[in-house]
Amino acid sequence: MSPSMIALVVEEENKKYQRGVKHLCDNGLTKVPTKYIWPEPDRPIFTKPDKLIKPKQNLKLPIIDIAELLGPNRSHVLRTIAEACENYGFFQVVNHGMEGDVSRYMIEVCKRFFELPYEERSKYMTSDMSAPVRYGTSFNQSKDNIFCWRDFLKLSAHPLPDYFPYWPSSPSDFRSLAAIYAKETKEMFDLMVKAILESLEIDGEGDKAAEELKEGSQLVVVNCYPPCPQPELTLGMPPHSDYGFVTLLLQDDVEGLQIMYRDEWVTVDPIPGSFVVNVGDHLEPRISVASLHSFPLTSVVKPSPKLTDEHNPPQYMDTDFATFLQYISSREPKWKNFLESRKIHHIR
């Protein structure tokens, strides 16, 4: 075969992967394509000649009960939040008021969206990271050499009236159900922001940050991980940290979320109906819906002066969303650790 013919074959093969892993699965798939096979050290489970290495026992994250947070035990709950942010970077929220229809309907309508014909889903496919609606696959499909076993739908959600008209109109109830979900997660975010900032004990500074975050950005990310014939060979998402202040993650009942804890990857023990709260850089069929919240896109993020001095200098450079976009667009997925790239290395 001539070089030009080989190039055409490769181009056609890449086009197939650009349509997403759900499209591949819908057309019949008995093994993981080479494009999705990760190097052995990066796989969730991998075989060495003498042993099979498996994930350890599931991790139980600290649990924050909203009823307790709003009750007489608030000070105790605030201490738990502070310890969870410092030691885990994650915690789980229960009794948040969204345990019933809101969460269930959101998961269901998202599943129905991904069951639509590819031609309908592909209307929203774009590489423009600033688009109000973006459907895609992998992590950064225009840059990734190895693809992730994941399709996604990203919805800009605040201010809601500005973005609602751009959201998918099919399924017919998608916009209305997603809007209710976005509103209620925004309210939960506002509640968690106040609690987290209060736990830092920075009077005045916390109030200013809370007001700015209230008018900040919200991005609803729906992740679809279709059944994988060889899950030991690939990843749904590469190791990464979330840009922003806080991410609220709603999962279905299929476990799969892993976090770095004490230098090891561990699977989070899921609690039905709970939200996993992830402190962002500022601070089988499987569906998850992440609601990412941050300061306004033009804001510069830096540590509070009340938390730094000559003996405890800032550990990270001031940053903004434009810097993050530039970083995320120029890195291989396994190296996307934005927070680490902003670290200040002090000479002592």
HUMO-V891148 format. One record per residue. RES is the residue in one small letter. SS is DSSP state (h for helix, s for strand, l for the rest). PHI is phi in whole degrees, -180 to 180 (NA if undefined). NEAR is the number of other C-alpha atoms within 12 Angstrom. Layout:
BEGIN
res;ss;phi;near
RES;SS;PHI;NEAR
RES;SS;PHI;NEAR
END
This chain:
BEGIN
res;ss;phi;near
m;l;NA;8
s;l;-72;8
p;h;-55;9
s;h;-67;10
m;h;-68;11
i;h;-62;12
a;h;-61;13
l;h;-65;14
v;h;-63;15
v;h;-62;15
e;h;-62;14
e;h;-65;14
e;h;-63;17
n;h;-66;23
k;h;-59;19
k;h;-61;22
y;h;-73;33
q;h;-64;36
r;l;-77;35
g;l;106;38
v;h;-73;41
k;h;-63;38
h;h;-64;31
l;h;-62;29
c;h;-66;28
d;h;-65;19
n;l;-98;14
g;l;89;15
l;l;-149;17
t;l;-110;14
k;l;-148;19
v;l;-76;28
p;l;-63;27
t;h;-54;19
k;h;-59;28
y;h;-106;37
i;l;-86;28
w;l;-89;31
p;l;-56;22
e;h;-51;17
p;h;-63;17
d;h;-97;25
r;l;-80;29
p;l;-67;33
i;l;-138;24
f;s;-144;24
t;s;-101;17
k;s;-109;12
p;l;-52;7
d;l;-105;7
k;s;-162;9
l;s;-106;13
i;s;-95;16
k;l;-124;18
p;l;-61;22
k;l;-78;16
q;l;-58;13
n;l;-57;21
l;s;-94;28
k;l;-94;21
l;l;-76;34
p;l;-57;33
i;s;-109;32
i;s;-110;35
d;s;-95;26
i;h;-61;28
a;h;-61;18
e;h;-70;21
l;h;-61;29
l;l;-91;20
g;l;-107;13
p;l;-69;12
n;l;-94;16
r;h;-55;22
s;h;-61;20
h;h;-66;19
v;h;-65;29
l;h;-62;32
r;h;-65;23
t;h;-64;32
i;h;-62;38
a;h;-60;29
e;h;-67;22
a;h;-66;28
c;h;-64;33
e;h;-75;20
n;h;-95;18
y;l;-118;30
g;l;79;32
f;s;-146;39
f;s;-158;39
q;s;-111;38
v;s;-112;39
v;s;-124;28
n;l;54;22
h;l;-95;31
g;l;90;21
m;l;-114;28
e;l;-68;25
g;l;-91;17
d;h;-66;18
v;h;-58;25
s;h;-68;35
r;h;-63;27
y;h;-65;26
m;h;-66;38
i;h;-60;35
e;h;-65;26
v;h;-71;32
c;h;-68;40
k;h;-61;30
r;h;-68;23
f;h;-62;36
f;h;-73;40
e;l;-87;23
l;l;-64;22
p;l;-58;18
y;h;-55;26
e;h;-59;17
e;h;-76;20
r;h;-66;32
s;h;-69;27
k;h;-59;21
y;h;-105;28
m;s;-80;28
t;l;-158;24
s;l;-95;23
d;l;-76;18
m;l;-70;27
s;l;-99;17
a;l;-65;21
p;l;-66;32
v;s;-134;33
r;s;-141;31
y;s;-103;41
g;s;-167;41
t;s;-140;44
s;l;61;37
f;l;-106;40
n;l;-141;35
q;l;-66;38
s;l;-87;27
k;l;-118;21
d;l;-67;28
n;l;-80;23
i;l;-112;34
f;l;-87;38
c;l;-93;45
w;l;-83;46
r;l;-159;43
d;s;-112;45
f;s;-146;43
l;s;-132;42
k;s;-113;39
l;s;-124;42
s;s;-68;37
a;l;-134;38
h;l;-143;31
p;l;-71;23
l;h;-58;29
p;h;-59;16
d;h;-72;16
y;h;-109;26
f;h;-50;26
p;h;-64;19
y;h;-88;23
w;l;-67;34
p;l;-55;36
s;l;-94;22
s;l;-133;26
p;l;-56;24
s;l;-62;16
d;l;-99;20
f;h;-62;29
r;h;-61;28
s;h;-67;23
l;h;-71;28
a;h;-67;44
a;h;-66;33
i;h;-62;25
y;h;-62;40
a;h;-62;41
k;h;-62;27
e;h;-74;28
t;h;-71;40
k;h;-65;35
e;h;-65;25
m;h;-66;31
f;h;-60;40
d;h;-57;31
l;h;-65;26
m;h;-70;41
v;h;-59;39
k;h;-60;33
a;h;-68;32
i;h;-63;40
l;h;-66;33
e;h;-65;28
s;h;-68;26
l;l;-79;28
e;l;57;20
i;l;-117;22
d;l;-56;18
g;l;84;17
e;h;-60;21
g;h;-63;25
d;h;-63;22
k;h;-65;19
a;h;-65;32
a;h;-62;29
e;h;-66;20
e;h;-68;25
l;h;-67;35
k;h;-61;27
e;l;-100;25
g;l;-81;32
s;s;-88;35
q;s;-139;40
l;s;-126;44
v;s;-94;43
v;s;-116;38
v;s;-102;42
n;s;-105;42
c;s;-117;42
y;s;-117;39
p;l;-63;34
p;l;-55;26
c;l;-111;31
p;l;-69;23
q;l;-139;24
p;h;-63;27
e;h;-75;27
l;h;-102;29
t;l;-140;35
l;l;-127;37
g;l;-73;41
m;l;-142;36
p;l;-76;34
p;l;-56;25
h;l;-161;26
s;l;-118;33
d;l;-84;37
y;l;-74;38
g;l;122;35
f;l;-91;43
v;s;-147;43
t;s;-115;40
l;s;-106;44
l;s;-111;40
l;s;-105;44
q;s;-110;39
d;l;-81;35
d;l;-89;21
v;l;-98;22
e;l;-69;23
g;l;175;30
l;l;-70;37
q;s;-122;31
i;s;-130;33
m;s;-84;21
y;s;-135;21
r;l;54;11
d;l;67;9
e;s;-134;18
w;s;-85;25
v;s;-130;25
t;s;-84;23
v;s;-78;32
d;l;-71;27
p;l;-74;30
i;l;-115;28
p;l;-53;22
g;l;83;26
s;l;-88;32
f;s;-110;42
v;s;-91;42
v;s;-99;41
n;s;-112;43
v;s;-72;37
g;l;-79;28
d;l;-61;37
h;l;-74;38
l;l;-129;32
e;l;NA;19
p;l;-56;29
r;s;-137;31
i;s;-124;38
s;s;-133;42
v;s;-124;38
a;s;-105;41
s;s;-113;44
l;s;-97;41
h;s;-122;46
s;s;-153;43
f;l;-68;36
p;l;-52;26
l;l;-62;27
t;l;-92;18
s;l;-74;22
v;l;-95;23
v;s;-100;30
k;l;-152;25
p;l;-69;25
s;l;-65;28
p;h;-57;16
k;h;-75;18
l;h;-105;19
t;l;-130;15
d;l;-159;12
e;l;-66;11
h;l;-89;10
n;l;-133;14
p;l;-71;21
p;l;-56;22
q;l;-97;24
y;s;-137;24
m;l;-70;23
d;l;-59;22
t;s;-149;28
d;l;-146;27
f;h;-69;29
a;h;-62;19
t;h;-64;23
f;h;-64;31
l;h;-60;21
q;h;-63;16
y;h;-68;24
i;h;-67;30
s;l;-83;23
s;l;-120;20
r;l;-125;24
e;l;-67;25
p;h;-58;31
k;h;-72;28
w;h;-107;21
k;l;-83;30
n;l;-124;24
f;h;-61;34
l;h;-59;30
e;h;-63;21
s;h;-69;23
r;l;-100;24
k;s;-69;17
i;l;-98;14
h;l;-97;13
h;l;-78;13
i;l;-94;6
r;l;-110;5
END
